Amino acid sequence: MHVLPDDALVPFPTVGRVYQQALRVTHGDVTPLGRSRLDAIASWLQHLAFCDVVDAGVAHQAAWIARRTRIRIDRFPRFGETLELRTACSGASGLSAEWRTAIRGEHGAAVEAATLWVSVDPETWRPRPNPDEMRAVFGPSTEGRRVRVRLTHPPAPDDAPVADWHFRTADLDIAGHVNNAAYWQAAEERLRDLHPDAVVEAEIEHHGAAGAGPATIRRAGDRTWIDDADGQLCSSFLIRVLAQPAG
């Protein structure tokens, strides 16, 4: 049973700007079984999106904060595999833009993803409209598709088990907040024995910023919620293994 909405991963843009890079999966990207971790994949997505705006010459126009990431993994990238990553802007609204990414590997890796980014002022880190220059560069590939920033995950049930978590100083990024990729580390705690050939769908929503220090995790079924030390919800994610070889 799929967990992502039917329109969660729209077809990769066929017009407008497309940016691509090659990457090799290295030691720090994988589990002991050799498959790429979800936090590594999320890190690749933000790396590629940033390199795209730098290459386009508009990186000075705005900074971006992840609001939501959706990932479908039909075949996990493996240790040592060379990957081709392609990304393009697939939708936009006044304050946000979606980057659609496809990852393919020389040994069969296949990942589809979409991250919704909110445009913020690089000095104040407050949301602000997408700059005109960015709309001019990335608008054609959206073909007029508008994206919504509204989050849809339900709250955690009152009886959801609670576990301690801790965000490290190394999890913080230039904004002084826990980087979006670091949240996926909590998901990996539940997937440590996942078979490298498993098929997985996942979605994370970011509700607020967290700093380094203690946090708590609540889990119920396929869903996980992370609260900061003050009990405020930081992120929630849904992960489902759609297929996994026996044994």
N, C-alpha and C positions, 0 to 999 in steps of 0.2 A: 504494500500500500504506500503510495507516494505521500510525502509530507509537505511538499512544496505546492503552492497554488499552480494552476495550469499556466498562468501568465508570469510565473516567477522568473523563468529563464527564457526571455524572448529570443527569437533567432538572432544570431550574430549579425550585426549591421553589414549590409552589402554595398553601401555608398558612404562617401565621406572618408574621414581620416581613420586609419588603422595603424596602431603602433605595435611593433613586435620586438622580442628579444629572445635570445637563447640562454639557457641556464642548465647547469649540471647539478643534480641532487647530491649533496655532500653529507658528511658524517653528522653534522648538527641538525639535519633536516628530518632524520628518520628515527623510527623505533628500533629496538633490538631485533625485530623481525624484518627490518629493511624497508618497510613502507613509510612514505612521507607522513608526518604528523599534520593534523589540521592547523595547528598554529603556524607551522612552516608554510603551508599553502596560503593561509591568510596573509602572512608576511610577504610572500611573492606578489599577491594581488595588489597590496598597497605600494610595494616597490615599483611595480610596472605602471600603476596609475600615476605615481609621482614622476617617473622617468618620462611618461607621455607628455605631461604638462611642461616639463623642463625642455624636452625636445621641441615642443611647439612654441617655446619662447614666451609662455604666459604664466610661469610658476610664480612670478612676483605679484600677480593679480589677486591671489587669494590663497588661503590655506583651507584644508579640508578635514572634516571629522566624520568618521564612519558612523552611519545610523543603522544600517542593516546589511548583512552579507548572506547570500544564498549560495550554496555549493552542492553540486551533484558530482559524485565521483563514481564513474563506471569502471575505472581501473586506476588504483593508486600509483602515483610515480614511485619508482624504486631507487634504492641507493645506487649511485653511479650513472643513472639514466640521464641522457641529454634531452632536455625539453625545449619545445618551441612555445612561447607564450604570446598570444595576440590579444589586444584589448582595443575597445572602441567605446565611445560614449553612446549609449543606447536609449537615453531618455533624459529629460530635464524638466525642471519647474523653476519658479522664481528664486528659490534658495538652495536647490539641490540638483544633483546630476547623478546618473547611474552609469557605472563603467561595467561593461559586459566583457568577460575574459574567457578565452578558450585555451586550454593547455593540452598539448599532445606530446607524447614521448616516443623515442626511437624504439622502445620495446613495448609499446602499446598503451602507455599512460593516457588517460582520457578524463579530463576534468572540465566542467562547465561552471561558471560562477558569475554572480552579479553583485556588485557592492553599491549601495546608495550612499553618496557623500553629501554632507551639508557644507555649503560655502561659509567660511568664517573670516573675519578680519584678522590678518596675521599679527596684529599688534594687541588687540583686545580679546581675541578668540570668541567674539560674539558673532552670531549668524548675520550674514549680510547677503544681498542679492548677487546672483552670478554676474560678474563683470561683463560688459558688452564685448570686450575682446575675446573672452572665452566662449561666449555664445557664437561669435562669428567663426571661431576655429572648429568647435565641436558640434555646433548645431546641425550641420548637414547630415551627419550620421544618425541623428535621432529621428529624422523624417517626421518631425512634429510630435513624437510620442512624449507624453507628459507622465511624470512619475509622482507618486504620493509619498509624503514623509510619515504619514500616520503609522503608528506601531499597532500590531494586532495580537501579540501574545497575551494569553490570559494571566492573571495573577496566580501566584503559588497557592495551593490549597492550605488551609490552616494546619492540617495534620501532616504536611510534607516533612520528612526527616531532615534534620539540620546537621551540617558538618562544618568544621572549621576550615578556613582557607586563609592564605596570606599572599598579598601582593608585594613583590620585592621592589627595591629601588631600580633594579635593572629592568623592570617591566614598564617604567615610565618613559614617555617620549618627549619631544621638544615642547609640547604644550603643558608639561608637568603633570599629565594624567596617565593612567594605565593605558598603554597602546591597545588598539582594538585586537591585534593578533594575540596578545597575551591572555585574553579571556578564554581562548580556545584550549589553553593548557588544562583548564578544569575539565573540559570534555574528554581530553586524552586520558585522564585518570580512570574513566569508565571504559575506555577502548583499548587498554594496554595489550589485550590478547586478541585484538581484531585481526582476522586473517588478511594478508596483503591483497587477496583477490576479492574482498568484500565489495559490495556495491552500497554506497552510502549517500543519503541526502541529509542536508543540515541547513539550519537557518539560525542566525543570531541577530538579536535586536539590542541596541545600546540605548539605555534609558537615561543614563547620567554618568558623570565623570567620577572616577575613583582615584585615590592616591595610594601610595605605598602604606602597607600596614595590614592589620587583621581584617578579615572579611568572613562571610558565612555563605555556605552553599545549601540550597534546598532542592530536593529532587523528587519528582513524581513521574513514573513511567518514562517516557522518552524526553521529558522536559527537565530543564535545570534553570535555577534562578540564582544569581549572585548578588548579595547585598554588601554594602560597605560597613565600616565599623559603627556607623550611626543607624544602621538598619534600613538605609535607603537603597532601593533597587538600582543596580548598575547595569546589569545585562541579563538577558534570558535567551536560552537557546533550545532548539528542538533538533534532535539527532535520531535518525532511524537507519538501521541496517536493513536494506531491502533484500540482500542476498549474501550468503556466505558459504563457502565450501565446507563440507562436513569434515570433522577431524582436525 
